[in-house]
Amino acid sequence: MTRETTTFKAGEHDIEAYTFVTGRDLRNIEQTTLDSLQVKSDEKGVGDISGFSGEMLAKREDLQIKCVIVKVDGETEKEIDGKKMTIVDLVLDLEATDYGVVMEYVRDLTEKKS
């Protein structure tokens, strides 16, 4: 399936992104969270949820970026000092305010609205 993309500015950076995510994308993003959680209940039915961690949240955000962002300044990846930089690396290396603009767009597409 071919997906439509849009381009927007994050500071001086040109960001190309998909205009929508697929159901498969959303399911995979949710799975990164649910796979890390542990739910227990006692004999009274009182539940306890554990497993929230920084690592789990970082993995979720990385997948959100991969599902939405196509290019940063025309690049999907590049090599810097012999290290291959992925699309996630390119987004994470943006100045914090520019990163915030990108992540606002990403979250608008990948997080459920209440």
PyMOL CGO cylinders between C-alpha atoms (Angstrom):
from pymol import cmd
from pymol.cgo import CYLINDER

trace = [
    CYLINDER, 0.00, 0.00, 0.00, 1.28, 3.45, -0.88, 0.3, 1, 1, 1, 1, 1, 1,
    CYLINDER, 1.28, 3.45, -0.88, 0.75, 6.02, 1.84, 0.3, 1, 1, 1, 1, 1, 1,
    CYLINDER, 0.75, 6.02, 1.84, 0.46, 9.75, 1.32, 0.3, 1, 1, 1, 1, 1, 1,
    CYLINDER, 0.46, 9.75, 1.32, 3.09, 11.92, 2.96, 0.3, 1, 1, 1, 1, 1, 1,
    CYLINDER, 3.09, 11.92, 2.96, 3.25, 15.54, 4.03, 0.3, 1, 1, 1, 1, 1, 1,
    CYLINDER, 3.25, 15.54, 4.03, 6.16, 17.85, 4.73, 0.3, 1, 1, 1, 1, 1, 1,
    CYLINDER, 6.16, 17.85, 4.73, 6.42, 20.26, 7.64, 0.3, 1, 1, 1, 1, 1, 1,
    CYLINDER, 6.42, 20.26, 7.64, 9.09, 22.36, 9.30, 0.3, 1, 1, 1, 1, 1, 1,
    CYLINDER, 9.09, 22.36, 9.30, 10.66, 21.66, 12.66, 0.3, 1, 1, 1, 1, 1, 1,
    CYLINDER, 10.66, 21.66, 12.66, 12.84, 24.71, 13.13, 0.3, 1, 1, 1, 1, 1, 1,
    CYLINDER, 12.84, 24.71, 13.13, 15.06, 24.79, 10.05, 0.3, 1, 1, 1, 1, 1, 1,
    CYLINDER, 15.06, 24.79, 10.05, 14.53, 21.08, 9.35, 0.3, 1, 1, 1, 1, 1, 1,
    CYLINDER, 14.53, 21.08, 9.35, 12.28, 19.65, 6.65, 0.3, 1, 1, 1, 1, 1, 1,
    CYLINDER, 12.28, 19.65, 6.65, 10.35, 16.67, 7.99, 0.3, 1, 1, 1, 1, 1, 1,
    CYLINDER, 10.35, 16.67, 7.99, 8.54, 14.26, 5.68, 0.3, 1, 1, 1, 1, 1, 1,
    CYLINDER, 8.54, 14.26, 5.68, 5.94, 12.13, 7.44, 0.3, 1, 1, 1, 1, 1, 1,
    CYLINDER, 5.94, 12.13, 7.44, 3.03, 9.87, 6.68, 0.3, 1, 1, 1, 1, 1, 1,
    CYLINDER, 3.03, 9.87, 6.68, -0.42, 11.44, 6.94, 0.3, 1, 1, 1, 1, 1, 1,
    CYLINDER, -0.42, 11.44, 6.94, -1.85, 8.41, 8.73, 0.3, 1, 1, 1, 1, 1, 1,
    CYLINDER, -1.85, 8.41, 8.73, -0.80, 5.21, 10.46, 0.3, 1, 1, 1, 1, 1, 1,
    CYLINDER, -0.80, 5.21, 10.46, -2.20, 1.77, 9.80, 0.3, 1, 1, 1, 1, 1, 1,
    CYLINDER, -2.20, 1.77, 9.80, -4.03, -0.49, 12.20, 0.3, 1, 1, 1, 1, 1, 1,
    CYLINDER, -4.03, -0.49, 12.20, -0.96, -2.74, 12.12, 0.3, 1, 1, 1, 1, 1, 1,
    CYLINDER, -0.96, -2.74, 12.12, 1.21, 0.21, 13.18, 0.3, 1, 1, 1, 1, 1, 1,
    CYLINDER, 1.21, 0.21, 13.18, -1.08, 0.98, 16.12, 0.3, 1, 1, 1, 1, 1, 1,
    CYLINDER, -1.08, 0.98, 16.12, -1.22, -2.64, 17.19, 0.3, 1, 1, 1, 1, 1, 1,
    CYLINDER, -1.22, -2.64, 17.19, 2.59, -2.92, 17.13, 0.3, 1, 1, 1, 1, 1, 1,
    CYLINDER, 2.59, -2.92, 17.13, 2.96, 0.30, 19.14, 0.3, 1, 1, 1, 1, 1, 1,
    CYLINDER, 2.96, 0.30, 19.14, 0.45, -0.89, 21.75, 0.3, 1, 1, 1, 1, 1, 1,
    CYLINDER, 0.45, -0.89, 21.75, 2.16, -4.27, 21.92, 0.3, 1, 1, 1, 1, 1, 1,
    CYLINDER, 2.16, -4.27, 21.92, 5.47, -2.65, 22.93, 0.3, 1, 1, 1, 1, 1, 1,
    CYLINDER, 5.47, -2.65, 22.93, 3.69, -1.32, 26.00, 0.3, 1, 1, 1, 1, 1, 1,
    CYLINDER, 3.69, -1.32, 26.00, 1.57, -4.34, 26.83, 0.3, 1, 1, 1, 1, 1, 1,
    CYLINDER, 1.57, -4.34, 26.83, 4.48, -6.78, 26.49, 0.3, 1, 1, 1, 1, 1, 1,
    CYLINDER, 4.48, -6.78, 26.49, 6.28, -4.95, 29.30, 0.3, 1, 1, 1, 1, 1, 1,
    CYLINDER, 6.28, -4.95, 29.30, 3.36, -4.76, 31.73, 0.3, 1, 1, 1, 1, 1, 1,
    CYLINDER, 3.36, -4.76, 31.73, 2.50, -7.29, 34.39, 0.3, 1, 1, 1, 1, 1, 1,
    CYLINDER, 2.50, -7.29, 34.39, -0.99, -7.39, 35.84, 0.3, 1, 1, 1, 1, 1, 1,
    CYLINDER, -0.99, -7.39, 35.84, -1.69, -9.19, 39.10, 0.3, 1, 1, 1, 1, 1, 1,
    CYLINDER, -1.69, -9.19, 39.10, -4.75, -9.30, 41.31, 0.3, 1, 1, 1, 1, 1, 1,
    CYLINDER, -4.75, -9.30, 41.31, -5.29, -10.55, 44.82, 0.3, 1, 1, 1, 1, 1, 1,
    CYLINDER, -5.29, -10.55, 44.82, -8.13, -12.77, 46.05, 0.3, 1, 1, 1, 1, 1, 1,
    CYLINDER, -8.13, -12.77, 46.05, -10.34, -9.67, 46.47, 0.3, 1, 1, 1, 1, 1, 1,
    CYLINDER, -10.34, -9.67, 46.47, -9.85, -8.74, 42.82, 0.3, 1, 1, 1, 1, 1, 1,
    CYLINDER, -9.85, -8.74, 42.82, -7.69, -5.72, 43.61, 0.3, 1, 1, 1, 1, 1, 1,
    CYLINDER, -7.69, -5.72, 43.61, -5.29, -5.28, 40.73, 0.3, 1, 1, 1, 1, 1, 1,
    CYLINDER, -5.29, -5.28, 40.73, -1.68, -4.23, 40.58, 0.3, 1, 1, 1, 1, 1, 1,
    CYLINDER, -1.68, -4.23, 40.58, 0.04, -3.20, 37.37, 0.3, 1, 1, 1, 1, 1, 1,
    CYLINDER, 0.04, -3.20, 37.37, 3.83, -3.10, 37.16, 0.3, 1, 1, 1, 1, 1, 1,
    CYLINDER, 3.83, -3.10, 37.16, 6.41, -3.01, 34.42, 0.3, 1, 1, 1, 1, 1, 1,
    CYLINDER, 6.41, -3.01, 34.42, 6.34, 0.63, 33.44, 0.3, 1, 1, 1, 1, 1, 1,
    CYLINDER, 6.34, 0.63, 33.44, 9.93, 1.61, 32.74, 0.3, 1, 1, 1, 1, 1, 1,
    CYLINDER, 9.93, 1.61, 32.74, 11.95, 4.19, 30.90, 0.3, 1, 1, 1, 1, 1, 1,
    CYLINDER, 11.95, 4.19, 30.90, 13.18, 1.49, 28.55, 0.3, 1, 1, 1, 1, 1, 1,
    CYLINDER, 13.18, 1.49, 28.55, 9.61, 0.49, 27.67, 0.3, 1, 1, 1, 1, 1, 1,
    CYLINDER, 9.61, 0.49, 27.67, 8.65, 4.11, 26.98, 0.3, 1, 1, 1, 1, 1, 1,
    CYLINDER, 8.65, 4.11, 26.98, 11.78, 4.66, 24.84, 0.3, 1, 1, 1, 1, 1, 1,
    CYLINDER, 11.78, 4.66, 24.84, 11.02, 1.55, 22.76, 0.3, 1, 1, 1, 1, 1, 1,
    CYLINDER, 11.02, 1.55, 22.76, 7.45, 2.73, 22.26, 0.3, 1, 1, 1, 1, 1, 1,
    CYLINDER, 7.45, 2.73, 22.26, 8.58, 6.18, 21.16, 0.3, 1, 1, 1, 1, 1, 1,
    CYLINDER, 8.58, 6.18, 21.16, 11.19, 4.71, 18.78, 0.3, 1, 1, 1, 1, 1, 1,
    CYLINDER, 11.19, 4.71, 18.78, 8.47, 2.62, 17.13, 0.3, 1, 1, 1, 1, 1, 1,
    CYLINDER, 8.47, 2.62, 17.13, 6.14, 5.63, 16.92, 0.3, 1, 1, 1, 1, 1, 1,
    CYLINDER, 6.14, 5.63, 16.92, 8.88, 7.56, 15.09, 0.3, 1, 1, 1, 1, 1, 1,
    CYLINDER, 8.88, 7.56, 15.09, 9.56, 4.63, 12.71, 0.3, 1, 1, 1, 1, 1, 1,
    CYLINDER, 9.56, 4.63, 12.71, 5.86, 4.32, 11.87, 0.3, 1, 1, 1, 1, 1, 1,
    CYLINDER, 5.86, 4.32, 11.87, 5.36, 8.02, 11.06, 0.3, 1, 1, 1, 1, 1, 1,
    CYLINDER, 5.36, 8.02, 11.06, 8.55, 9.83, 10.05, 0.3, 1, 1, 1, 1, 1, 1,
    CYLINDER, 8.55, 9.83, 10.05, 9.87, 9.16, 6.55, 0.3, 1, 1, 1, 1, 1, 1,
    CYLINDER, 9.87, 9.16, 6.55, 12.73, 11.66, 6.17, 0.3, 1, 1, 1, 1, 1, 1,
    CYLINDER, 12.73, 11.66, 6.17, 14.59, 14.36, 8.08, 0.3, 1, 1, 1, 1, 1, 1,
    CYLINDER, 14.59, 14.36, 8.08, 16.15, 16.92, 5.74, 0.3, 1, 1, 1, 1, 1, 1,
    CYLINDER, 16.15, 16.92, 5.74, 15.68, 14.52, 2.83, 0.3, 1, 1, 1, 1, 1, 1,
    CYLINDER, 15.68, 14.52, 2.83, 17.43, 11.59, 4.52, 0.3, 1, 1, 1, 1, 1, 1,
    CYLINDER, 17.43, 11.59, 4.52, 16.10, 8.31, 5.88, 0.3, 1, 1, 1, 1, 1, 1,
    CYLINDER, 16.10, 8.31, 5.88, 19.49, 7.41, 7.32, 0.3, 1, 1, 1, 1, 1, 1,
    CYLINDER, 19.49, 7.41, 7.32, 23.07, 8.59, 7.10, 0.3, 1, 1, 1, 1, 1, 1,
    CYLINDER, 23.07, 8.59, 7.10, 26.50, 7.73, 8.34, 0.3, 1, 1, 1, 1, 1, 1,
    CYLINDER, 26.50, 7.73, 8.34, 28.30, 10.00, 10.79, 0.3, 1, 1, 1, 1, 1, 1,
    CYLINDER, 28.30, 10.00, 10.79, 31.82, 9.14, 11.96, 0.3, 1, 1, 1, 1, 1, 1,
    CYLINDER, 31.82, 9.14, 11.96, 31.38, 5.56, 10.75, 0.3, 1, 1, 1, 1, 1, 1,
    CYLINDER, 31.38, 5.56, 10.75, 28.10, 5.07, 12.64, 0.3, 1, 1, 1, 1, 1, 1,
    CYLINDER, 28.10, 5.07, 12.64, 24.89, 4.37, 10.75, 0.3, 1, 1, 1, 1, 1, 1,
    CYLINDER, 24.89, 4.37, 10.75, 22.20, 6.80, 11.88, 0.3, 1, 1, 1, 1, 1, 1,
    CYLINDER, 22.20, 6.80, 11.88, 18.61, 5.57, 11.51, 0.3, 1, 1, 1, 1, 1, 1,
    CYLINDER, 18.61, 5.57, 11.51, 15.51, 7.72, 11.14, 0.3, 1, 1, 1, 1, 1, 1,
    CYLINDER, 15.51, 7.72, 11.14, 15.06, 7.42, 14.91, 0.3, 1, 1, 1, 1, 1, 1,
    CYLINDER, 15.06, 7.42, 14.91, 18.60, 8.71, 15.49, 0.3, 1, 1, 1, 1, 1, 1,
    CYLINDER, 18.60, 8.71, 15.49, 18.01, 11.61, 13.10, 0.3, 1, 1, 1, 1, 1, 1,
    CYLINDER, 18.01, 11.61, 13.10, 14.89, 12.64, 15.03, 0.3, 1, 1, 1, 1, 1, 1,
    CYLINDER, 14.89, 12.64, 15.03, 16.50, 12.17, 18.46, 0.3, 1, 1, 1, 1, 1, 1,
    CYLINDER, 16.50, 12.17, 18.46, 19.48, 14.30, 17.45, 0.3, 1, 1, 1, 1, 1, 1,
    CYLINDER, 19.48, 14.30, 17.45, 17.32, 17.31, 16.61, 0.3, 1, 1, 1, 1, 1, 1,
    CYLINDER, 17.32, 17.31, 16.61, 17.40, 20.31, 18.93, 0.3, 1, 1, 1, 1, 1, 1,
    CYLINDER, 17.40, 20.31, 18.93, 14.90, 19.73, 21.74, 0.3, 1, 1, 1, 1, 1, 1,
    CYLINDER, 14.90, 19.73, 21.74, 12.36, 22.27, 20.48, 0.3, 1, 1, 1, 1, 1, 1,
    CYLINDER, 12.36, 22.27, 20.48, 12.49, 20.81, 16.96, 0.3, 1, 1, 1, 1, 1, 1,
    CYLINDER, 12.49, 20.81, 16.96, 12.22, 17.29, 18.38, 0.3, 1, 1, 1, 1, 1, 1,
    CYLINDER, 12.22, 17.29, 18.38, 9.13, 18.47, 20.30, 0.3, 1, 1, 1, 1, 1, 1,
    CYLINDER, 9.13, 18.47, 20.30, 7.48, 19.66, 17.08, 0.3, 1, 1, 1, 1, 1, 1,
    CYLINDER, 7.48, 19.66, 17.08, 8.14, 16.29, 15.43, 0.3, 1, 1, 1, 1, 1, 1,
    CYLINDER, 8.14, 16.29, 15.43, 6.90, 14.30, 18.42, 0.3, 1, 1, 1, 1, 1, 1,
    CYLINDER, 6.90, 14.30, 18.42, 3.70, 16.37, 18.65, 0.3, 1, 1, 1, 1, 1, 1,
    CYLINDER, 3.70, 16.37, 18.65, 2.90, 15.35, 15.07, 0.3, 1, 1, 1, 1, 1, 1,
    CYLINDER, 2.90, 15.35, 15.07, 3.88, 11.72, 15.75, 0.3, 1, 1, 1, 1, 1, 1,
    CYLINDER, 3.88, 11.72, 15.75, 1.75, 11.51, 18.90, 0.3, 1, 1, 1, 1, 1, 1,
    CYLINDER, 1.75, 11.51, 18.90, -1.24, 13.08, 17.15, 0.3, 1, 1, 1, 1, 1, 1,
    CYLINDER, -1.24, 13.08, 17.15, -1.23, 10.12, 14.75, 0.3, 1, 1, 1, 1, 1, 1,
    CYLINDER, -1.23, 10.12, 14.75, -0.25, 7.31, 17.11, 0.3, 1, 1, 1, 1, 1, 1,
    CYLINDER, -0.25, 7.31, 17.11, -1.98, 7.96, 20.43, 0.3, 1, 1, 1, 1, 1, 1,
    CYLINDER, -1.98, 7.96, 20.43, -5.63, 7.39, 21.12, 0.3, 1, 1, 1, 1, 1, 1,
    CYLINDER, -5.63, 7.39, 21.12, -7.76, 10.46, 21.69, 0.3, 1, 1, 1, 1, 1, 1,
    CYLINDER, -7.76, 10.46, 21.69, -10.03, 10.36, 24.73, 0.3, 1, 1, 1, 1, 1, 1,
]
cmd.load_cgo(trace, "trace")
